[in-house]
Amino acid sequence: MKDQASKRYLWVTVFNITITAAEIAGGIISGSLALLSDALHNLSDVVSIVVAFAANLVAKRSKDQHKTFGYKRAETLAAYTNGLFLLAISIYLFISAIKRFSKPEPIEGGVMFIVSLIGLAGNLISMLILGRGSKENLNARALFLNMMSDTLSSVAVVVGSLLIYYQNWTLVDPVLTMAAAIFLLKEAFEVTRDSANVLMEANPDLDLEAIEEAGLAFKEVRQLHHLHVWRYSDDTIMLDAHIVVDSGLTAKRIEELDEEIAACLKEKFAINHVTLQAECSRGLDEDLLSTNKEN
């Protein structure tokens, strides 16, 4: 799976370098800000893909004494970095478009049309390549959304080039640039927010009270507190909690109980890494989310 992802990143990088070079040249020759903005967007894709590719390689590394959980979060960190980079790009494009309204420039619609078709073809192929792994991986999702926004932007540039060529509507150029910037801003914000939540170990939208009810459904469990649940990576959700059990339980039964609760939480909530600390009386007065210093 990881090798397939690496190959996808490699092919998309090749396509985007080609698109970027073509659109920069075409944007300069035609005088189109929309084409240059599309080129800048594709250049950001190249940077994003290189970062994602490097993170994909790092994520393959095994656990060691320094990284006892492994390196899977390297991809989440890459997604967060890419998101910030895209936010900066979208703001820059928006400001550039506003300036173009006050200073319109002549645009060669024919050159813009030919180059925009090249960009559209490359972006569409890249989007299809990355689409396969975008549902299971946050980093791949960030890149897929990036490619999708590029494809939509390229469609708009193609249409805009036709309007400029046949109607000489040069103001459509900054309008398209602003639209692309707004769309990119929205997508970049969502990716940055989602990856930041993973890095901040936020609750992955699980119902904590439902988790508590699932734990208390086991007759030996009298109370559950000090609950923490977070997403470590795209395929790992972790839970840590204290459970108060009967004092007469043997160590063997406690071990069996831990396994039974873990199996239940995995089935109901997709939590696949559960750590439970058994106690006999300590914590009976604690809330589900304890603010105790020992927590």
Buried (B, 14 or more C-beta within 10 A) or exposed (E): EEEEBBEBBEBBBBBBBBBBEBBBBBBEEBBBBBBBBBBBBBBBBBBBBBBBBBBBBBBBEEEEEEBEEBBBBBBBBBBBBBBBBBBEBBBEBBEBBEEBEEEEEEBBBEBBBBBBBBBBBBBBBBBEBBBEBBEEBBBBBBBBBBBBBBBBBBBBBBBBBBBBBEEEBBEBBBBBBBBBBEBBBEBBBBBBEBBBBBEEEBBBEBEBEEBBEBBEEBEBBBBBBBBBBBBBBBEBBBBBBBBBBEEEBEEEBBEEBBEEBBEBBBEBBEBBBBEBEBBEEEBEEBEBEBEEEEB
